[in-house]
Amino acid sequence: MQSGNLKFKSLKRKYPRFVYRDYSYKISGRNLKISFFFEIPPDINFEPKITIKNTSKTVLDGIDNLVFHLGLIEMVSYWKATCSPIIEIRAGYLNKEQIKWWQDLIAKGMGQFFYENKMSFQKPEIISHNNYAHAHLLLSQKFTNQYLVPVGGGKDSVVTLELLKKNKKRMRCFSLNPTDASRKIMKIAGCKNPIIAERKIDKKLLELNRKGFLNGHTPFSAYLAFLTVLVAALFGQKYIALSNEKSSNEGNVKHLGKTINHQWSKSFEFEEKFRKYSKKYLIGNVKYFSFLRSFYEIQIAKMFSRYPKYFSALLSCNEAYKTSSGTRKPTKKWCGKCSKCLFVFAALYPFIDEDKLIKIFGNNLFNDKSLLPIMQQLTGERGFKPFECVGTKSECRKALRLSLKKAKKLGGIPYLLTKVR
């Protein structure tokens, strides 16, 4: 691993530079349409797009810097194809402090990518050509005490929504590329006029993936951070309430002496770093934080169990949405075979009636003998914690012990629970 792989060395020689050339944005109809322009000389160009729906024309003044920064985090998904040693920023300006911040984000947010591609940690040289600085956002927009709540298909955003409602907080739901599950959750929660964004990956990136260019995990929650700040600025929310939990602070495995954390961009470390960066370089009067930071996954599962109206909508299996670089259609259902499925099942089992849980997942995952190695990874008995958004090893063990206690009361112990230590 220490010397890197041959594929990376070959790509590094052939494609020494990655260029963030430009960006553009306009109102089309009632939607804000944004395009980014990236290049990998001599012959690769990308134009990813994002649309934020139902945006007013009056808010365009002053968002230039936020759009530029959204392009910076979007850039990472395309730079990874070649991991070019030099990144040229032609679309805007970054000072030395900012460059260091972005290099740190690449090193920590891309740790899993480097590990899985058997590479050393990359610290690309970032060159910012323009000598002007973007101004902080200046809007006529009034910021209210409303909470912007990003909504996915999992239990975490459900708990955030319900706790905010219970405390009579004003909120507005937001969803990026909403799935059927997230739409159902927003509807059940009573979200009126949710803000919707649609992100489109340039198909040329998928083509490169199929051709064997470098591919792997990128820090999606960091992308969401920059996007939600832009959305909050456009729609006037003062608070961005994420649903990242304490469990995300635990890493997965060591690589070249450093800890790799699949959930690093959901961790408190990233949250703090981003808050400071946002206040200094983005916008000072929008507060980004996680509403569930003080809770572990298993605590959130217990809270979720109190809201049965969401059971039929729940779907947070990442395999359900994978397309294998565009080669297959997503299944849009729990796969029942991955670490995320097993962890969520185990976390909910102590708190939800068995028949209701089986209705959610399709079957009792504790009866699947093939899942034993995954269960052992989750608890730290084998290998390392899976690269998924799952609980800490200690709370996985706790969830299984609570599940075993419940199974004994029900009068039958499923196979996996007979292996609980």
URZIVEN-V508255 format. One record per residue. RES is the residue in three letters. PHI is phi in radians with two decimals (NA if undefined). NEAR is the number of other C-alpha atoms within 12 Angstrom. Layout:
# URZIVEN-V508255
res = <RES;RES>
phi = <PHI;PHI>
near = <NEAR;NEAR>
This chain:
# URZIVEN-V508255
res = <MET;GLN;SER;GLY;ASN;LEU;LYS;PHE;LYS;SER;LEU;LYS;ARG;LYS;TYR;PRO;ARG;PHE;VAL;TYR;ARG;ASP;TYR;SER;TYR;LYS;ILE;SER;GLY;ARG;ASN;LEU;LYS;ILE;SER;PHE;PHE;PHE;GLU;ILE;PRO;PRO;ASP;ILE;ASN;PHE;GLU;PRO;LYS;ILE;THR;ILE;LYS;ASN;THR;SER;LYS;THR;VAL;LEU;ASP;GLY;ILE;ASP;ASN;LEU;VAL;PHE;HIS;LEU;GLY;LEU;ILE;GLU;MET;VAL;SER;TYR;TRP;LYS;ALA;THR;CYS;SER;PRO;ILE;ILE;GLU;ILE;ARG;ALA;GLY;TYR;LEU;ASN;LYS;GLU;GLN;ILE;LYS;TRP;TRP;GLN;ASP;LEU;ILE;ALA;LYS;GLY;MET;GLY;GLN;PHE;PHE;TYR;GLU;ASN;LYS;MET;SER;PHE;GLN;LYS;PRO;GLU;ILE;ILE;SER;HIS;ASN;ASN;TYR;ALA;HIS;ALA;HIS;LEU;LEU;LEU;SER;GLN;LYS;PHE;THR;ASN;GLN;TYR;LEU;VAL;PRO;VAL;GLY;GLY;GLY;LYS;ASP;SER;VAL;VAL;THR;LEU;GLU;LEU;LEU;LYS;LYS;ASN;LYS;LYS;ARG;MET;ARG;CYS;PHE;SER;LEU;ASN;PRO;THR;ASP;ALA;SER;ARG;LYS;ILE;MET;LYS;ILE;ALA;GLY;CYS;LYS;ASN;PRO;ILE;ILE;ALA;GLU;ARG;LYS;ILE;ASP;LYS;LYS;LEU;LEU;GLU;LEU;ASN;ARG;LYS;GLY;PHE;LEU;ASN;GLY;HIS;THR;PRO;PHE;SER;ALA;TYR;LEU;ALA;PHE;LEU;THR;VAL;LEU;VAL;ALA;ALA;LEU;PHE;GLY;GLN;LYS;TYR;ILE;ALA;LEU;SER;ASN;GLU;LYS;SER;SER;ASN;GLU;GLY;ASN;VAL;LYS;HIS;LEU;GLY;LYS;THR;ILE;ASN;HIS;GLN;TRP;SER;LYS;SER;PHE;GLU;PHE;GLU;GLU;LYS;PHE;ARG;LYS;TYR;SER;LYS;LYS;TYR;LEU;ILE;GLY;ASN;VAL;LYS;TYR;PHE;SER;PHE;LEU;ARG;SER;PHE;TYR;GLU;ILE;GLN;ILE;ALA;LYS;MET;PHE;SER;ARG;TYR;PRO;LYS;TYR;PHE;SER;ALA;LEU;LEU;SER;CYS;ASN;GLU;ALA;TYR;LYS;THR;SER;SER;GLY;THR;ARG;LYS;PRO;THR;LYS;LYS;TRP;CYS;GLY;LYS;CYS;SER;LYS;CYS;LEU;PHE;VAL;PHE;ALA;ALA;LEU;TYR;PRO;PHE;ILE;ASP;GLU;ASP;LYS;LEU;ILE;LYS;ILE;PHE;GLY;ASN;ASN;LEU;PHE;ASN;ASP;LYS;SER;LEU;LEU;PRO;ILE;MET;GLN;GLN;LEU;THR;GLY;GLU;ARG;GLY;PHE;LYS;PRO;PHE;GLU;CYS;VAL;GLY;THR;LYS;SER;GLU;CYS;ARG;LYS;ALA;LEU;ARG;LEU;SER;LEU;LYS;LYS;ALA;LYS;LYS;LEU;GLY;GLY;ILE;PRO;TYR;LEU;LEU;THR;LYS;VAL;ARG>
phi = <NA;-1.13;-1.56;1.40;-1.73;-1.15;-1.04;-1.07;-1.09;-1.17;-1.15;-1.05;-1.25;-1.33;-2.23;-1.29;-2.25;-2.11;-2.12;-1.60;-1.39;-2.93;-2.63;-2.55;-2.68;-2.79;-1.58;-2.15;1.20;-1.99;-1.96;-1.54;-1.92;-2.11;-2.21;-2.09;-2.17;-2.04;-2.38;-2.14;-1.02;-1.69;-2.45;-2.07;-2.31;-2.25;-2.46;-1.24;-2.37;-2.48;-2.08;-1.89;-1.45;0.97;-1.81;-1.38;-1.13;-1.24;-1.72;-1.23;-1.12;1.71;-1.63;-0.92;-1.13;-1.20;-1.18;-0.98;-1.22;-1.07;-1.13;-1.11;-1.35;-1.10;-0.94;-1.02;-1.16;-1.72;-1.03;-1.09;-1.07;-2.20;0.85;-0.97;-1.20;-2.13;-1.98;-1.75;-1.81;-1.78;-1.44;-3.07;-2.10;-2.23;-1.46;-1.09;-1.12;-1.15;-1.03;-1.07;-1.09;-1.24;-1.11;-1.16;-1.08;-1.11;-1.10;-1.53;-1.27;-1.82;-0.97;-1.07;-1.03;-1.13;-1.09;-1.24;-1.65;0.97;-2.03;-1.34;-1.14;-1.71;-2.22;-1.10;-1.28;-1.86;-1.95;-1.84;-1.39;-1.26;-1.82;-1.90;-1.83;-1.16;-1.31;-1.07;-1.11;-2.15;-2.21;-1.39;-1.00;-1.58;-1.67;-1.75;-1.45;-1.36;-1.75;-1.56;-2.05;-1.15;-2.09;-1.92;-1.82;-1.80;-1.21;-1.11;-1.17;-1.06;-1.12;-1.02;-1.03;-1.21;-1.19;-1.15;-1.10;-1.07;-1.60;1.00;-1.58;-1.31;-2.58;-2.37;-1.35;-2.39;-2.48;-1.72;0.78;-1.01;-1.54;-1.02;-1.11;-1.17;-1.13;-1.11;-1.09;-1.12;-1.16;-1.10;-1.26;1.40;-1.18;-1.68;0.89;-1.05;-1.48;-2.07;-2.18;-2.16;-1.78;-2.05;-1.31;-1.12;-1.06;-1.12;-1.16;-1.11;-1.12;-1.10;-1.01;-1.19;-1.44;1.79;-1.16;-1.10;-2.63;2.69;-1.16;-2.18;-1.36;-1.06;-1.15;-1.21;-1.03;-1.09;-1.06;-1.16;-1.16;-1.19;-1.11;-1.08;-1.10;-1.07;-1.17;-1.19;-1.89;1.47;-1.52;-1.47;-2.13;-1.98;-1.81;-1.30;-2.15;-1.52;-1.80;-1.07;-1.03;-1.20;-1.33;-1.43;-1.39;-1.92;-2.77;-1.54;-2.46;0.91;1.49;-2.07;-1.44;-1.64;-2.16;-0.93;-1.78;-0.97;-1.33;-1.80;-1.36;-1.15;-1.03;-1.14;-0.96;-1.14;-1.06;-1.20;-1.01;-1.15;-1.13;-1.09;-1.11;-1.50;-2.11;-2.03;-2.71;-1.42;-1.78;-2.06;-1.80;-1.80;-2.80;-1.77;-1.23;-1.89;-1.01;-1.46;-1.88;-1.51;-0.99;-1.18;-1.18;-1.16;-1.05;-1.10;-1.14;-1.05;-1.07;-1.40;-2.13;-1.08;-1.09;-1.65;-0.97;-1.25;-1.60;-1.00;-2.82;-2.20;-1.33;-1.22;-1.11;-1.13;-2.02;-1.30;-2.08;0.91;1.00;1.47;-1.62;-2.60;-1.50;-1.16;-1.38;1.04;-2.68;-1.02;-1.37;1.26;-2.21;-1.82;-1.17;-1.14;-1.04;-1.15;-1.13;-1.08;-1.04;-1.17;-1.21;-1.54;-0.95;-1.16;-2.01;-2.14;-0.92;-1.00;-1.14;-1.23;-1.19;-1.11;-1.14;-1.18;-1.65;1.68;-2.87;-1.50;-1.13;-1.19;-1.61;-1.56;-1.10;-1.19;-1.52;-1.01;-1.03;-1.17;-1.04;-1.21;-1.18;-1.07;-1.60;1.52;-1.49;-2.51;0.97;-2.31;-1.01;-1.01;-1.32;-2.62;-1.47;-2.18;-1.27;-1.17;-1.06;-1.15;-1.33;-1.11;-1.10;-1.09;-1.06;-1.23;-1.14;-1.14;-1.15;-1.09;-1.04;-1.19;-1.06;-1.09;-1.16;-1.34;1.63;-2.69;-1.86;-1.09;-0.90;-1.08;-1.29;-1.26;-1.73;-1.25;-1.71>
near = <17;16;15;21;19;17;23;31;23;18;27;29;17;21;28;26;32;40;40;41;31;31;33;27;28;27;22;16;14;16;24;33;29;35;31;36;30;37;33;34;25;13;14;24;26;35;29;34;29;33;33;37;30;24;27;23;23;19;28;30;23;24;36;33;34;37;43;39;41;40;40;44;35;40;45;39;35;42;44;42;41;38;43;33;29;26;39;32;33;27;34;31;30;31;21;14;17;27;24;20;26;34;28;26;34;38;33;35;41;41;40;39;32;39;34;25;32;25;29;27;34;36;26;29;24;33;28;26;19;18;14;14;19;25;21;25;32;23;23;17;23;19;25;23;22;26;37;47;50;47;47;38;37;40;43;46;40;47;39;43;42;35;26;27;20;13;11;13;20;25;38;37;43;41;37;33;26;24;30;27;32;36;33;27;41;38;22;23;32;20;30;17;18;30;37;36;31;24;27;23;24;27;19;25;34;26;22;24;23;18;14;19;30;35;33;33;31;36;33;26;34;41;31;38;43;36;42;46;46;44;47;46;43;40;41;31;32;32;35;43;42;40;43;46;38;32;35;37;31;34;34;33;23;20;27;20;13;18;25;34;40;39;40;41;43;39;34;29;28;34;36;22;27;36;28;22;28;34;19;19;29;38;37;23;28;37;35;43;36;36;32;35;27;20;26;30;41;39;30;36;39;26;29;32;31;21;27;26;21;34;31;26;31;43;39;41;35;30;24;27;25;19;16;19;24;19;13;13;14;20;19;23;27;35;26;34;31;31;37;36;43;45;43;48;48;48;40;41;40;32;31;29;22;28;16;23;30;24;19;31;33;20;22;31;37;38;24;21;21;18;27;27;24;34;43;30;31;40;34;23;21;15;18;28;35;36;34;35;39;49;46;35;33;23;30;41;28;29;38;39;26;26;36;29;22;24;28;16;13;15;10;18;22;28;20;29;33;21;23;26;18>
